[in-house]
Amino acid sequence: MSSIRLPSVSTSGHRWVPLGIPTLAGAAAASLLLGALIVVLPWPQLCIGIVASAVVILVMLRPQAAAYLLLAITPLVAGIDRGSGIPFLRPIEALAALVGAGLLGRGVLLALREGVPTINPSSMDLAVISLIVTGSIIPFLWMLARGVQVTSDDLLYGLVLWKFFGIYLIFRFSIRAEPEIRTCLWIVMIAGSVVAVIAMLQALGVPPVTTLVSRYFSQYGDSTSALNSRGGATFGLPIALADFMLFDLAIAAGFLLRTRRRRVTVCAMAGLFVAGVFASAEFSALIGLVVAVVALAIVARRGTIVLYILPALCLALFILRPVIEQRLLGFQSVSGLPVSWTGRLHNLTSYFWPELFSRNQFFLGVRLSARVVVPSQATGYVWIESGYTWLLWSGGIPFLAAFVWFTGTGIRRGAALARTHADAIGIAGLAAAVGLSVVSVLMLFDPHLTYRGAADLLFALLALMAVRPAGGSSILAVRTGRSR
């Protein structure tokens, strides 16, 4: 009987794995289902179904497409609220589910062909898993043990880390070779450049852009958030946009330090990323920029990186001068501090710290939900505006310890790769080490570990730097005698 052959990516190239009866049966079932959908569903839902099926099939045929799609689309839709067009999900979560389904289907077919693989996790894999255990599983069980009512908010917050774990696994299983990593990094920089331009135009108050952002990317329907001279762009959250720009800047710096190709293009992109940081109009973003530059110089052992960034910094200051001047007015308050800073401290001392430090609850945490309902707020909630407070609030000391292990493991591994690899793997390692350095410092102010869009990229970089050109990148090892 003839068979259908599916390409399987390996570090040495493509090989073809024959797929016989299971594939034919699956194709027949899919055809019958599609026929039923054509009869039953109206055209809009049918079109969505066809596109979704095409994505799954594409990923099964070309697994690297899963990473490419996520990197290209995430920055452009990260700020769309949950349930907008897709029930219960953000658009990027729906896309991640589709590409994940494609990779899972491919894995099942390969397992039928080559046998069930064994798990061979790296130290980075274990560090990511520790975040899940201490930041989601243990807190949930601790709430049940204390008889605390688990709300839908607790469940949603508990699933956040699982989402990023899923992103991490998608990149671990879809990218296997250095050229694919290079493609991923270029996709990130191109998408980041588009977002940076949108952020600058929004911060400068260009009407078509502010209208677009306020309509589709307003956080929890608060359209005023897009009109306050802060560039959140398609992220809907200025500080998340700033984190993404800093990670992109680290990638661009890696290319500038390691190759002379397309230097003008990369320099222009780096300028856009610096401008994007300023367009966010967040003081913590400027602290992050300083941390990123220092980390780049230390990890790459090239202090000359400052010379590349200085012109971009001067250009950003010139273009976005009105935005910067507007934000500096905040220091003219009675307290001498911006209202956002005094408001942050008030919220922590009023809503979170008293409960966290009463009855020693910081040992194992209070609850998974990291916000409280306050009707007087524009969005109806007050969030924990301190990343380390959030760690203790959600999972206590075990979660804090897991975060320290996670960042330490990632920075050490990324720095080692940056110093020993002159290719895209080294660039991914550099960007991951710099990104984790920025996050570890800025967690003093906000929970940067889980900011939408930016956290997706951070976990992707951690997965990309795990690729081994010579020995393979998968955390799976086939144990059957039929494997090659």
N, C-alpha and C positions, 0 to 999 in steps of 0.2 A: 504494500500500500504506500502510495506517495505521501510525503510529509511536508509540512510547512516549516521553514527555517527562520529562526529568530536571531538577530544579532546580539551577541553578548559581549559587553565591553570588558576588556582586560588591559593591564598596563602595557602589554606588548602589542596591542592592536585589537582588531575585531575578530572574533571567531564565531562560527555559526552553530547553534544548537538545534537539532531537529526536534520538532514538536508534532506529534502525530494525532492520534485519536482525541486526546483531551482538548487540543486546540480546535479541531474540527467541530467537536461537540459544543464547545464554548461559542464558536463563531455562529453555529446554527441557532443556538439559544439566543444570542444577541440579535440575530436577524429577525427571529420571531418576535422578540420583545420590541424591536424598532418598528416592525409592522403593526403591532398592537398600539404602539404610541401614536403612529400616524393616524390610525382610525379614531382613537379616543381623545388625544390631547389637542388643544387649540395651538395655532401656529407659534405664538411666543414661547410657550413652554416646550413645544417640540424643538424649536431652534436651540433653546438652552440645553435640552437633552442631547441633541446631536453634537453641539460644541463640547459638552462635558464628555461624551463618549469618545470624541476625537482626541481630547487631551489625554484620556486614560490610555487609548491605543498608541498614541505617539510616545508616551513615556514607556510603555511596554516595549516598543521597538527601539527607542533611543532614550535610555534612562537619563542621560545627561540633560535632556530637555526639561526634566523636572526642576533642576537647579536653575537653568537659564530662565524659565518662565517665572519662577518665584523672584529672582533677582530683578528682572525687568519690570514686573508688574507691582510688586510690593510697594516701592516708593511712590507710585502714582495713585494708589488707592488705600494706603495705610490709614488715612484719617476718616474713612467712611464708617459711620456708626454701625454697630451690630443691629441686624434686622432690617437694614435699609436695602430693600430689594430681595434679600435672601433671608428667610426666617431663621432666627437664632444665631446667625453667623455673620461675621464680616466677610466681604468679598475675598480677601486674601486668605481667610481661613477655609473658605469653600474651595479655593484653588489648591491650597495645601492638601486638603482632603482628597481632591481628585488625583493630584500627582502621587500622593501617598498610596492611593488605591492602585494606580498603575504600577508602582514599584512593588507593591505587595503581590499583585497578580503575576508580575514577572518572576518574583521570588518563588512563588508556588510552582510555576511551570518549570523553573530551573531545578527546584527541589525534586520534582517528579523525575526529572532527567538525570540529575547528578547525585541525588541523595540528600538527606537532611543534614545541614551544616551544624557545626558546633560554634559556640560563642567564644570569641577571643578578644575581649575588651581591652582597651588601652587605659592608661591612668587618666586621660582626659575624659574618656567615656565614663569611667567610674566617678569622676568628680561631678560630671553633669547629673548622673543618676543620684548622687548624694543630695543634690538640690531638690530633686523630686521627693525623695524619702523624707527629708527633714523639713521641707517647705510645703508639702502637700499631704502626704500619707500620715505621718505622725501627728501633725496638728489636727487633722480630721478625726483620728482615733482619740486624741486627747480631748477634743470637744465632746465626743460621744461618752467618754469615760466620766466626764464631769457633769453630764446631763445638760450641756449647753445646746439650745436649739440651733440646728444647722439650717440656715436660710439659703435661698437661691443665690444671694450675694456671696455667701461663703463658698458655695460650690463653684461659682464662676471664677472667683479668685483662686480657688484651689486648682482649677484646670489651667490657669495661665502658664505655669511652669511646664505642664504636660504639652501645651502647644509648642513651646520653644524646644522641648525635647524632641517633638515630632519633626520640627524644622531641622534640628541637628541631625537626626537620623536620615532624613531625606537627602541631605548633602553627603552624609557618610556613605550611603548606598548608591548614589547616582554619579558621583565624580570619582574617577579612578586614575586619571593621568594628568601630568603637568600642563599640557596644552589646554585641557579643559578648565583647569584652574585659571589660567591666563584669560581665557574667554570670560569666565565668571567675573573676574576683576574688572575687565573692560566694560562689561554690561553694567556693573555697579557704578562705575564712574560716569558712564553716559547717562544713566537714569538719574544719578545724583546731580549732574550738571543741569538737567531739565528742572529738577525740583529747586535747585539753588536760584535759578532765574525767576521762577514763580515766587519764591520767598522774598527776593529783593523787590520785585514789583509790588507785592502785597505790602511789604513794610513801608514802601514809598507812597502807598495809597493810590495806585493806578486802578481806576474804577472797574474795568472789565475783569481784572484779576481778583480784586476784593469781592466782587459780586459772585464770581465762580467759586471762590473759596468759602464764602459765607453760606452759599447755597448747598454745597455738597460736602464740605469738610469741617463744619462747625461741630464742636464737641457737645454732645447731648442737646443739640438743637439751639445752642446759645450763639446766635449769629453775630453778636457783638464781639465775640472773641476774635473774629477775623478783621476787625476794624480798629484795633488798638495799637497800631504801628508795630506789631510783632509778627514776624514772618513764620507762621506755622505751615504755610503752603498746603500740600496734599497730605501732610501728617496730622493736621488739626491741632497739633501741640508743638509750640515753638521749641521747647527744650528737647523734645524727641527729634525734631528736625536738626537741631544743633549737634546732637550726638551722631546722627547719621553723617552730617557734614564732616565731623572730626574723624570718623572711621574712614570716610572717602579720602580725606586729606592724607591719612597715613598710607593708604594704598597708592595714591599719586606720588607721595614722597618715596615709596619703595621703588616705583618705576624710574623716578628721576635718579635715584642712587645706583640703579643696577643696569640701566640700558641708555643708550644714546638715541634710540629710535623714538620718533614722534615726540621729541622733547618739548617742542612748541605747543603741541596739543595738550600734553600732560600739564605743562606749566599754566596754560589757560584754564584747564579744569581745576587745578589747585587754587588758582585765584578765585574761581567761582565758589569753591568749597569754603575758603576763608570768608568771602563775602556772605555766604549763607549763614555762617556762624554769627556774624554781626547782624545780619537781617533778623535773626531770631530775637534780638534785643533782650537777651537773658544774661544777667550778670554771671551766673554760674557757668554759662557757655564760654565766657571769656576766661574764667578760671580753667575750664576744660581745655581751651586752646593753649594756654600756657603749659598745662600738664602734658598735652599731646606733643608739643614741640620739645619739651625737656625729655620726655620718654623716647621720642624719635632719636634725639641726639645720643642718649645713653644706650639704647638697644642697638642702633645701627653703628654706634661708635664713630659717628660722623657729625661733628659740631657744625660743619658747613651747611647742614640742612637749613639752618636759620637764614642763610643767605638766599636760599630759594624762596622761603616763605615771606621774607621782609617786603619785597616789592608787592606781593599780593596783599599783604597787610596794609600797606600805605594806600593802595588803590581802593580797598574796601572802606577804609576810613574816609576817603574823599567822596566816594559815591554815596555812602550811607550816613553821611554827616548829620542830616536832619533827624534820622532815627536815633543816632547816638545821643545827640543833644537833648532829644525828648526824654530819653531814659535817664540822663544825668540830672534832670529836674527833680527826680525822686529823692535825691540827697539834700534837697532844700526844705524838707519837711521839718517839723518841730523837733523830732527825735534825731534828725540828721541821717536817718536811714530810709530807704524806699518803703512805701506802704506794704509792698509784697513781702518784704523781709519781716517787718513787725507783725504782719498778719500771719505769716508762717509760724513765728514763735508763739503768738497768741493761740493759734489752733492746737499746737502741740501741747502747750501747758494747760489748755482748757479741756480738750477732748481725748487726748491719748496718754500722756505721761502719767497723770494721776492713777488711771486704772492699770496701766502697764506695771508700775512700780509698787502697787498695793498688793499685799498678800503674796509677794515674790512671784508674780505671774510672768516676769521676764525670763524665768528659768525654762519654761516650756511654751510660752506664748499665751495670748488672750483668745484670738479667733482668727480665722482665715480672712474674713472681710476686712479690708484696709481703709474703710471709709465709714462715716456716720452721716445720718440724715440730718440736714440743717436747712429748713425751708427758706430761711432768709438769704441763702446763697443763690446765685444766678442759676447754677446747675442743680441745686437741691441737695448737694453733698459737700462735706469737708473731707479731703483726703489726707493721708499721712504724708506730710512733706518733709520726710527725712528717711533716706533709704535704710540706715542702720536701725532706726526706730521701727521701721516696717519689718525688718528681719526678726527683731525681738518680739514684736507684736504678733507676727504670724507663726513663727516656729521656735522662738526662744533662743537659748544659747546653742542648741544643736544646729539650727538653721544658720546662725551667725558663723559657727565654726565651719560648716559646709561651704559657705560663701568664701571664707578665707582660703580654704583648701582649693576651691574651684579657681579663684583668681590667681593664687600662687602657682598652681599647676599650669594654667594657661599662659601666664606671663613667662615662666621659666621655659616651657616648651617653645613658645613663640620666639623668644629671644634666641634660643639655641638654633632654631631653624633660620632665623634672620641672619645669623652670623656664619652659618655653614652652607647655605644654599643661595646661589646667585640667580635662581630662577623664580618662577611664579610661586612656588612653595615657600621660598624665603620671604617673598612680599606678603603672602597671606599670614605667615608667622609674625612678621613685623607689625602688620595691621592689627592682628589679634592681640599681641602684647601691648601695643599702644592703646587699643580700645579698652582692654581690661584695666589698664592703668588709669585711664580717664574715668571709667565707671567706678573703680574702687575709691577714688577721691570724691567724685560728685555724689556718691551715695550718702555723703554727709548731708546733702540738701534734699534729694528726691530719690525714689526707687528706680534708678536708671537701669537696673538689671532687666526690667520688664517693659520698658517703653516700646510701644508698638512701632514697627518699622525699623527702628534702630536696634532693638534687641534681636529681631529676626536676622539682621546682617551680622551682628556679633556672634550669634550661635553658628551661623553659616561659615564665618571665618574660622571659628574653632574647629569645625568639621573639615574645612578645606586644608588646614595645615596638617591634618592627619594623613594625607595621601602619601604613599610611598611608591615612587616610580619603579623601583626595582622589585619590590616584593608584594605590591598590591596594597589597597587602602581599606579593604572591607574589614569589618569586625567579625565577619563570618569566615570559618575555615571548613571547607568540605572534607568530610571524613570517609566518603565512599571510595571504593576502589575504581569506580568508573570515572572519577574526576581526572582532569588533565593538568 
